[in-house]
Amino acid sequence: MPAQIVTLLFTDLVGSSALLEQLGDDAGERMRRTHFGLLRDAVAEAGGEEVKNLGDGLMVAFDSGVRAVECAIAMQRAFDRHNRQPGTPRLDVRVGLHVGEPIRDEDDFFGTAVVVAKRLCDAAEGGQILASDLVRGLVASRGGFTFQSVGEVALKGMGHVPAFEVAWVPALSTPDGRLPHDPRGVRMVGRLAELADLDHDLERAAAGRLGVVLLVGEPGVGKTRLAHELLVRRAGEVIGLTARAYPLGATASLGLWVEALERHLRTLPTDELEHLCGGSVDDLAALIPAVGAIRRASLTDEPPRIRLLGGLATLLARMAERAPVVLVLDDVHLADGSSWEALNYLARNLHDSRVLLVLAARTVELGEARIASDVLLGLDQEGLLRRVTVDALNADQVRELAEIVIERPAPQALVDWVMERAQGSPLFANGLLRALIDEGADLEHPHLESLPEDLKERVAARLQHLEPQARSVLEILSVLGYRAEFGDLMRVSGKTLDELAPLLEQLVHERFISEEEQGRQLTYEIAHPLIQEAIYQSVGGARRRALHRHVARELVEADRLGAAAPHFVRAAEPGDDEAIDGLCGALAQAEVRQHHREALALLEALTELIPPGDKRWLKVLDAMPLQPEWVVDHRADAGAEIGVRVMRQCEQLLEQSSDRARLAAVKFNLGSLLAWGLGEVDEARRLVAQAIDLFAEAGDERGRMLAGSEMSYVLGLGDDEPGHEREARRVLAEARQAGDRLVELQALCSLMWAIQARGGLGESSPVTEDALAVARAEGKAYRVSYVLGQQGSVAAYQGRMADAVRKFEEAEAAYPMYRDTVGLDFLAVTRLLNGDLAGVPPCFRETVAWTGGVSRRRAIGSTAAVVALAELGRADEAAAVLALTEDAFDGRDWWGHSGLVTWSRGMFEWLSGDSRTACATLLRGGQRQVDYFQAGWGRQQFADLAEAALEAGDAHAAAWVSGVTARDSALGEGPTIQALADMAEGCARLVNGDAAAAVPRFEAAVGGFEAGAWHLYEARCRALLGRALAADDRTRAAEAIGTAAEQFAACGAAVRHGWALRALEGLGTAGRRAKTAVTGPDALTKREREVARLAAEGRSAREIAQELFIGERTVETHLANAYAKLGVSSKVELVRLAPELGL
């Protein structure tokens, strides 16, 4: 912000003291959070700088007068919206604005300009904005604002000055100017702050900034109601879409999005629907029934998922052009994997659309949903997601709810009784209160006689009072598990309109189900998932199976094969032909749409239904491509075992068959899955060799060449890197001669790996460019993303960090499911080299969430996470990831990845303080890499070994590694490759006592790493340089190590920062001066100081996040940096040393 002219904004909450006294402590604290939340949202939106919290308001500075006035108006509109909510305490805020040249002292401002702005605020009334004449003159002609003179205003100590009121108008509510009512008739309790925040989220989305809000909480706490309330309040302003995930939805491709969109699209005229779908109408017709109804005849093939996702993006973007779209997705912890992939894709591709996505999920179950955790983590890191924890109601709020239900003051005994049993759950509390009323209980002495107090037992007891036909309809809804249209219910239940309508009316009246009418469409669903679970469990086993089968048949009739599959599984005994046919149909559909996770889930279901040796396994094989892309591309990290079981069954049946082509494909698939998924390389080599012969025998040249490409990989996995490269080049030549672009692409990717594995970075570049060109020409988005990730890794190793970042961004944009590639693993290593240690573990967590666990293929990323966590000082986490990684290998060597595991073990030992053991471990890992031509991946480990050898005094190890780096085939390709050699040579010289010869080597390494943005290694070489200088020049040594300490702190390298500080202590006066400069609060940024101060007060990360309105993960990152800079290792130590540290 320029130091010359600043626009200052002051706010003040009118009557705050009286309001706090009236509300009490708890409600007053909620009011305070709401107040500052509304203010800070407006400040953030306008780009202001919060200078200080004044207790009842804020002081904010702007470098733009226009933005300052915009912020003031946004604040008043926000409080106007808040005040129009029923049952909310009224908050009136006054605002003062002035522009001038205040004196700046660190983070504060002083002088006359500040006083004038504050006095104008004091002179304003609630809801008013007063500005000085200078502000009016500065912005009136540029911002389109209306300034109304209020004459001269007496400002305390300033005399009379001209003042102007800034006019503003309230934000729109519903078309008739009234807030919409709640159709369910019971006012929501205790969610005013959350609603205000959702209103702000919607305002931002309506301005063209897509938002994603995640509501998490325990079952029955009111997440759904909160999201519904937003839609009710904004009825007429937005297009509201809703859907709920259900337990049987794992195999229904994009099921959640289909449900949300279908109900709205059905109400639209054909021409309007075609316009919204645009050029994607044929693709969407295969997915959304409402679109299929108008274009089904034009369909020929099932579109792949990349086109389906693109179609959804087009549809939502065009809908949002007409009105903001609010899409509420409930129970998303149950959503199918493809629906999560769609969320990830849409959130990134609709970022400038008027769309707000509101997700609701149960806390525990969401944490167990792997893909969900991955997608949400990515959105969180990119600032697209806001998390809201919906807490239970407190006693005051339960009292308020009770008084709404019983329509009179609630006795304390009733409040205590409900609070004890419901534990603040609105669902349980409401159910208990209504049960008391239904029974005519004494509310002064509440007790339930006829209905048990446990929810499931209560539901079961209420079911006994339903007539059989109504209960039957309810059971059908519980088995369906999702929202059903009236027509569907008629068809599934077998009842006529006249028979069904009164039954549904009764169930709505009894509050078992909810009814929603949209246009001419009526839908019904069970009121709450907990009630649905209770009803489902009450259905007898035989009837439950019969209902599932009936539902499955109806879904097959409607061509909803993925949705029918889980119902068949629930209904069937092993060997059931109808169920097997249904699952095979769903499998074929999932394969065409490239939803391999759904395909694996269906294969697993089939293993439960088809006995071993049964010929119907060949029917399963018929439902799949002979060589599925997810097998050819090695994507089945976590599902390989299922695939192996299925292929074993097919292999057994085909061994005596004359169908050589199918047997060849099965052996190919089986070999690939064994090699990549289970690490059984020898068996894989045998099977792939058989596949090559069988394809040749069957005359399938493409199959033979693809199997040859797979064999090249298998050779590499088995440590025959020369064989890997030789076979890849042979297949590439054959493919080019045959003009087979698909095989050419596979061979190019294999050759790319082989060259890079032996260290040929620059040599691999033409191969990667060829692969990228073929992948783009053939429309292979997975391979486009895959190759771009490889290019990013090469750029990082060559010290072209900006190019690396760009390549990773392109890789992510190229393919919605880019996490299927190993791009995240290469990104983790790149961040490690770049010194972004805190950014490495999230890559690992994303990968684990996406794939379902740690695998051999992903060891590049998991080993980087081990090292980063150890560098950060998070030894327990590092040990846990290391154990998972080592378990994945089970002691087997597998490509160069097993050498990386040894490297991560050695780094963990070294950073834990055992340099001698670490040196031996790192030497063992380095020797494996060199012996098996695996010098390309993780070449930083050679520099790590050199420094560890210096620490351990192992001259032999230092000399060995210096020789290895001096022979690196990539020397001359970038500053960092030479820097690694210089670092190793400097360590070798220093361990032999030749400090004078080591100094120029370390200086050169510092320059190389600095040029290549390898900041952590740059800092390490500065520390080594200081060590080499220490004997002859303590001043230069202290300067070098002091700079290293600052860089270690910036990287979050807590362990090395501590080592550097101890090294400075040994350098006398010069060292002590350098240490003082890099420790203490002055070394912290403003935000780090705020976080550290609150942590020193004993606040949790969550409490700090709420106080500062930042994410918990951001808090953890700031704390890690603060610990490193302050030289403390834990929160306990921070609290103990807070006075000494000036906190």
Summary of the structure (lengths in Angstrom):
residues: 1143
radius of gyration: 33.1
end to end distance: 26.8
largest distance: 104.3
contacts: 4140
relative contact order: 0.04
helix: 66%
strand: 9%
